[in-house]
């Protein structure tokens, strides 16, 4: 045995004797995780956060969080001799004078965009598949908080270079704070250390960005992963998969090897983006000056929807009362919208639980089509977000397409109420249609496109039987119906407001539904299908002796 092996064995024995490490490692290494491509979305979120920590650490070595004025003498000649802040000067020095600095800046920025995007897409996957149901409500709340924190972390990050674009974004943020009734001006003075822009906001944003928010995010990620292990990972339905087991691969060595490889793939793609695709060219904008504001300035995509909400709100929605100015045209589309969005996100597991009256634990995921109302609500929210995001660039759209910005704004003010409602109805109808198709397929099998004429003249299509896996996927979901007080003990007292709201909510969710296939229907369908196959087979045997009986071939789309 080599010296290294002996040393490693000694360390392992010491850890086992002091904290019982072998039991923890052995139990954790045998933890089973299911395998599905959609589960990688959460991994992308985690890996991009790790990349952010690594690149951010590098950037802090050279960035100067100060608004003090200095003269730029670095390698970017067009700005030589300009009076700029030390924050902007250090950002330019990182980009042009520090070896690998520009690459690290761009990798950091791309990783931030991927982190926010992966977080939101991962949340969407959890929502549409019902992975937030009991016992994972707290994990959904943690994920919702992480999504909001990721947005604010990104905002504070791209505000630090103190260039014209980031300064414009900070000015908009200050306007949003000022719009808070009564206390807005006090909050603004506290945050910026006096009148805007002041000299205190850059050090404060820097502390928030590199210390406060990352610490909270890291703690929440740790709790999130711990709860995933405690609750066990959700899985998609299939033969052998129940609410009491997990079918998949052990963490070690299979899942660790796959996860490690996937981490380097994510790292490689983000590094390639940072090396090949320019982003946030702060030297092209110049240092921040409150007087010039470019008409085409756009925030990062995850902040654009709030900008769009402000652009759609009529400017006349402002008044004075008791000596205070109430700018509802700013306060409602920003602060109110953010708080409402956060509230609905955090409370949604309990909202759906009230509609279903279901208090059971769920470890099998839903197919989105089998929850048409939930799926329609999600698509409606995405439509609402996309319209606000498009509105945030209405000036760019008007310029590029030679349209009137006023016409675009008026059209979006109408569409913001029409399209989400239309998306809800259409999505729900599509889900119900897919359920009917699944029911037909489960009962009669898969269409083959082969039409057979029987001896008595009837034409039938020969259907191919489904495999057990295919049939199980189509029939395994619960039969949810609107809540009735007489058959649901948790339906609430009908005389209370809660009981009335609960049953109306249940009716909204489950009034339109397609009954799943019952075992009796499956048995009867199997018997009929067997008889049809025997008849078709007998017809094929007789066809050679009776030329009057024909068989036609067709293809169904």
N, C-alpha and C positions, 0 to 999 in steps of 0.2 A: 504494500500500500504506500502510495506516494505521500510526500509531506502535505501537498494541497488537499488530498483526500482526508488525511488525518485532521487537518485544521477544519475542514468543512464539517466532518463528523463531530468534532468537539463543539463547534458553534451550534450545530443542530441539537446535540444532547443538552447543551446549556439552555437553549430556548425551550426545549421540551420539559426540562426539569423545572424551569422557573415559571413559565406561563402555559405549559401544556400545548405547545405549538403543534405537535404531531396530530392531535385530535382535530384541531381547527383546520390544519392544512389538508388532512385526509378527508374530512367531511366536505370541505369546500371544493377540493379537487374532483370529488365524485358528484358534485351538483350537476343535474341534467338540465340542458338548455335545448329547446326545440329549434328546428332549423327552418327558416323562411327568409326570403330576400327582404321583406319589409322590416324585419327586425334590425337590419343593418342601418336603418335611418337613425336610430338612437345611438349606434356606435359612431356614425359620422359626427353627430353632435359632440360626443365625448372626445373623439380624436381631434377634432378641430379646436376644441377648448384646450387640449394639451399643447397643440401647436401655438395657440395664442399665448399660453404661459411661457413657452420657450422663446418665441420671437420677441414677446413683450419684455422679457428680462434683458435681452440684448439691447433693445431700444432705450431702456431706462439708463443704461450706462452712458449714453451720449446726449440724451434729451435734457434741455434746461427748462424747467417749469417756471418761467419768469416772464412777466410782461414789461420788464425794464427795457428801456430803449438802448439800442446799440447800432453800430454801423457795420453793414455786411461787407466782408472782404474775402469771401470764399471763392470757390471755383466756378460759380455760375456768373459769367461776365455781365449779362444784361442787368443784374441787380446790384452790381458792385457800387459801393458808395451810398446805397439806400439806407435810410434810417428805419430800422425794423425792430421788433421785439426780440428778446433773447430766445424765446420759444420758437419763433419763426426762423431765426438764424441757425439754431441748433438743428431744426428739422431740415433746412437746406444743407447744412454740413453733413448730416446723416445721408442725404441723398447723393451728394457729389464728392465729398472728401473722405468719408469713412469707407474703407474697403468692405463691400458686401452690405453697406447700409441701405442702399436703395432696394436691394433684393429683400432684405429683412422687413423694410417698411411695407413693401407691396405684398409679401407673403402674409404679414400680420393683417393687412387690410382685407385681403382675400379670405383669410381664415375667419375673420370676423363676419364677413358676409355669409360664408358657408355655415358658420356656427348658428347664426340667427335663422337662416333658411332651413337648415336641418332640424333645428328645434321646432319650428312651426310645422314643417311637414311631418315630423315625428308625432307632434300633438294631433295633427289631422288624422294620422293612421290610428292612433289610440282612440280618437273620437269616433271615427266611422266604424271601427270594429268592436266598440263597446268595451275596450280594455280598462275603462275607468270605473267599472262597476265594482260592487263589494267583492273583496275587501280592499280595493285599490283606490278608494276615494282620496285618501291623504296623498298618495303618490300623484294623482291627477292635480291636486292643489299645488303640490311642489312643482310639478311640471309647468303649471300655469304661471306661477311666480317666476320660475326660471325664464320663461319666454319673455315676460315683461322686463326682467332684469337684463336679459340679453340685449333688448332694444335700447335701454338706457345706458348700458355699458358701451354699446356701439356708438351712441350719440356722444357721450363724454370723450370717447377715444378720437373720433374724427374732428372734435372741437379743439384738440390740443395743439395742432400745428400753427394756429393763429394766422392762417391765410385768409384771403378774402371770402372764400366759400364757407369755411368753418365759422368765421366771424358772423357771416350772414345768418347761418343756422342758429348761433347763440343769440343773436338779436331777436330772431323769431321766438326762441324759447323764452327770452325775457318778456316779450310781448304777451305770451301765453300766461306767464306768471302774473304779470300786471293785471290781466283780465280777471283774475280770481277776485270776486267781490269782497270789498272792505279790506282784506288783509293782503291783497296782492302786492301792493307797493312795499309793505314791510318785508315780505318774503324776498322780493327782488333786492332790496337794500341789504338784507342779511346775506344772501347768496353771493352778490357781486361786490360786497364791501362798500356800498355807496352807489353813486350814479353809474349807469352803464357807460362804457364797458369797465372802467376801473382797472386796477392792477392786481386784484386779489383772486379773480375767478380762475385764472390759469393754474396757480398752485392748488386751489381747492378742487378743481376738476381733476387735476393730476392725482391728488390723494384719493378721490372717489374712484378714479379709473383703475389705478394700480393696486389699491389696498382694500378699500371698503367693499366695492361690488365684487371683485374676484374672490375675496374671502367668503362672502355670503354665498356666491354661486358655487364655490368649491364645497362648502359645507352642505348645501342643498343637494349637490350631485352625489356626495357621499351618502347622505340619508336616502336619496332616491335609489341608488344601487343596493343599499342594504335592504330596503323594503322589497326590491325585486327578488333578492335571495330569500327573504323571509316568506314572502307570499307565493314563491315559485313563479316561473315565467308563464305567461299565457301562451296558448297554442291554438292553431286553427283546427276545426273539427275534422275527424276522420276515424276510420275503423281502429279500434284499440285505444282511442284517446277519450278520456273521460274527465269529469270535474275533479277526480281524485288522483290522477297520475300525470306525468309529463313524459312524452315520447321524444327522444332526441339524442344528443351526444353529451358525454361528460365534459366538464370544464377542462380537465387535464387528461390526456394531452390534446384531444381533438379540437375542442373549441379554442383553447389558447393558441394553437398553431394557426387556426383560421383567422382569429381575431388579430394576432400579430401581423399576419400577412396583409390583412385588410387595412390595418393602421398605416403600413408603409405605402399602400396604394393611395390612400387618402392624402398622406403627406406628400407623395410624389405629384399628385394632380394639383394640389394647392401650390406646391413649389414651382411647378411648370407654369401655372397661371401668374404667379408673382414674377417669374423670369421673362415671360413672353407677352403678357397682356398688361399694358400700362394702366394704372388707376391712381386717382388723386394726385395729379401733377401739380403740386402746390406752387412750383416756380412759375407756372403759366398764369396763375391768378394774382400773384403779388401778395404783399402783406395786408392784413386787415385794416381797413379804413372805414369808419361808419358812414362816410358820405357817398362813395360809389357802391351801387348794388347792381349786379348784372341781372338782366331780365331772364336769362336762361338758367339761373342757378337752381340746382335740384339737389335735394338731400338724398342720402342712401335710400334704397328702395323700401326699407322697413319703416321709414319715417314719412314717406311720401303720402300715405293715405290720410294722415292728419293734416298735412298741408292742403290736400285736396278737399277735405271736409271744410276747412276755413274758406277756401275759394268758392265753394258752393253756397255758403251761408250768406243771405242778404246782409248788406252793410248797414241797413237802417235799424237793425235789431240792437239798438244801444240807447240808453236813457240815463238820466241822473235822478237820484233820490236821496234825501237827507244829506246832501253834500257829497255823496259818493257817485262815481260813474260806474255804471253796470254795462260792461261790454259783452253782452250775451252772444254777439256775432263771433266772438273769439272764445269765450268761456265754454259755451255749449259744444261746438264742434271739436274741442280739444280736451279740456279737463273732464267735462261730463261724459264725452264719448269714451275716453280712456277708462274712467271709473266704471261706467256701465259695462264695457267690454270685459274688464277684469272681474266684475261681480258675476256676470253671466257665466264666464268660464269657470270660475271657482265653484259656483253653486250648481252647475249643470248635473253632476252625478246625483244630487239629492232631488233635483227637479224631475229627472227621469224616474228616479226611484219612487217618487210620489205618484207619478202617472201609472207605473206598473204595479205598485204595491208589493214589489218583489224584494225580499230581504235575504235571499239566498246568496251564497258565494258563487262567483262565476269565474272559471278558469279557461273555458272554451270561448273563443272569439266569435263574433257575429259576422255573417256575410252582410255587407252593406245593403244589399237588395232585400234582405229579410227584416230590416228595420227601416221601412220607407220614410217615416216621418223624421227620424233622426238624420238619415242621409239627406233628406230634402232641406232640413234646417242647416246642415253643414254647407251644402251647395249654395243656399241662400246667403249665408254669411260670407262665403268666398266671393260671390257675385257682388255683394255690397262692398267688400274690400277692394276688388278690382276696379269698380267704378270710381271709388274715392281715389285710388292710386292713379287712374287715368286723369282724373280731374286735377291732381297735383301737377301734371305736366300739360295742362290745357294750353298754355302759351306756346309750348314747343309743338304741340299737335297743330295749333292754328298756323304757326309759321311754316312748318314742314309741308302741310297740306293746303296752304293758301286759303284757309277758312277764317271766318269771323270768330274771334275769341268769345264775343258776347253770345253768338248763336250756340257755340259749343257749351258754354256754361249753362245757358237756359235749357238746352237739351238734356244735359246731365242732371239738372235739378229735377226734371221729370223722370228720367230713367232711374234715378236713385230710389224712387218709390215703386216703379213699375217692374223693372227687370228682376230684382230680388224676389218679389212675389211670384212673378212668372217662372223663375227658376225653381222655386219651391214646388209649384204645381206640376211642372213638367218632370222634375226629378222624381217626385212621388209617383206620378203615373208610370214612368219608366220602370221604377222598382217593382210596382205592382204587376206590370206586364211581364217582367222577368220572372217574378214569382209564379205567375200562371204558366209561363213556358216551362219552368222547372217542374211544376206539378204535372203537366202533361208528359214531360219527359220521364219523370219517375214512374208514372203509371203505365206508359205505353212503350218506353224505350227510345232509343235514338233513331231518328229518321235515316233511312238508307237510300231513298230516292228510287226504290224498286217497286213498281206498281204491278200487281197481279190481278188478272181477271179470273174469277171463280166460275165453275161450271154453270151456275145459275145466272151469270151475267154481272154479278157485283164486282166492283173494282175495290181492292184494298191495297194499302201500302204496307210492306213488310218492314217492321221495326226491329232493329238489333237490340238485344238485351244489354242492360247496363252492368258494369262491374259493381262489386260490393262497395268499393271506394266511391264511385260516381253516385250510386244510389244513396249512400249514407250522407254525402254532402248535400243532397237535395231534400232530405226528409228529416234531418236531425234537429232543426230549430224548434223553439217553443211556440205554442199556440197562444198568443197574447190577445186578449179581448178587452173591450172597455170595462172598467171597474163597475161592479154592481154591489150595492150594500148588502144584499142578502147572501152573496156567495163569497164575499171577501171580508175577513175579520178585521183587516187593517184599512178598510175603505174610508173610515172616518165617520163621525156622527153626521147624518144628513142635515141636521138642523144647524150645524155650525158653518161658519164661512169657510173654514179649512176643508170640511167634508165636501161642500159644494164645489169649491175650486178644484179639489183633487179629482172628483169624478168628471168634471168638465175637461180637465187636462188629460185624463185617461181616454175620454171620448175623442179628443183631438188627436191623440197619438194612434189609437187603434180602431177607430170606427171604420176606416177603409182598410180592409185586410183581405188576404187570400188564405183560406184554411189550409194548413199543411196536410200532407197525405197521411192517412191513418193506416195502421197495420191491416185492418180489414179491407180497405181499398186496395192496398198493395197485393194482398192475397187474391182478391177477385180479379185484379188486373193481370196478375201472373197466370191465373187459370185461363182467362180469355186470350191472352197472348199465346199461351201454349196451344190452344185450340186453333188459333189463326195460323200458327206455324205449321201444324199438322195438315190443315186444309190446303195451305199454299204448297206444301211438299207433295201432297197427293195430286194436286193440280199439275205440278211439274212432271210427275210421273205419267199422268194421263195425256199430257200434251202431245207426246210423240204419236199416239194412236188416234188423236182427235184433232185434226188440223184446224177445226173451226174455233178452237179455244186459243186465244192469242195472249201474249204477254208484251206489255209496252214498257219502255224504259224512259225515265224522266229525271231531271235534276232539280232539287229544291234548293233555293238560296237560303 
